Amino acid sequence: MIAPSILSADFANLAAAADSVAGADWLHVDVMDNHFVPNLTIGLPVVESLYRATDLPLDCHLMIENPDRWAPGYAEAGAANVTIHVEAATDPVQTARAIRSAGALAGLSIKPGTPVDPYLEILREFDTLLVMSVEPGFGGQKFMPEVLDKVRTAREHVNAGHLRLFIEIDGGIAADTIEQAADAGVDVFVAGSAVYAADDPGRAVELLRAQAREGMARCERALGRG
């Protein structure tokens, strides 16, 4: 699945930015508070407006302090998936349950320097694992391939039936990186400038999807399923 990130879109025309990628699977919304990360973007009122302006499922990535308090509100506002950072949450399991009770999928995100292994048990409570492949806070950063080992670990647990979740990646995803991410086992690809800096964002989504399928096919062949 391809999830264009509106962090790279024109904030004065977010409804049009959503329309331009109508063939995408999710619309990725980065919420930053200038505390957990050194950037300030948008919050709940904008998400509520976006929900009314597009049919795309909203994938809200909360890069904020105290997500335990704020995350359920995004689910109540209509977000399809609400992701919190394990580094910021006080009680990620309880927050995941609150998000789900409010009607959304619950996601857990980890920074590039955060290992996945200590959280494999609590990931049973989540629907998505978002692996950051750049330091959170700003778009346009260079992809960090070393995080793919965490993707592979999570994929092994999903394939073995220990976890049931989507594996998502965010940061530096573009034509030259998406296939290796797919080959590692990613399901959902967040792409910002690779989509919104293109002349035709909708076409860029389709090209990225085709490349992701190639990488996933290699992954399946390596597992003996293709």
Secondary structure by P-SEA (a helix, b strand, c coil): cbbbbccccccccaaaaaaaaccccbbbbbbbccccccbbbbcaaaaaaaaaccccccbbbbccccccccaaaaaaacccbbbbbccccccaaaaaaaaaaabbbbbbbbcccccccccccccccccbbbbbccccccccccccccaaaaaaaaaaaaaacccbbbbbbbcccccccaaaaaaacccbbbbcccccccccaaaaaaaaaaaaaaaaaaaaaaaccc
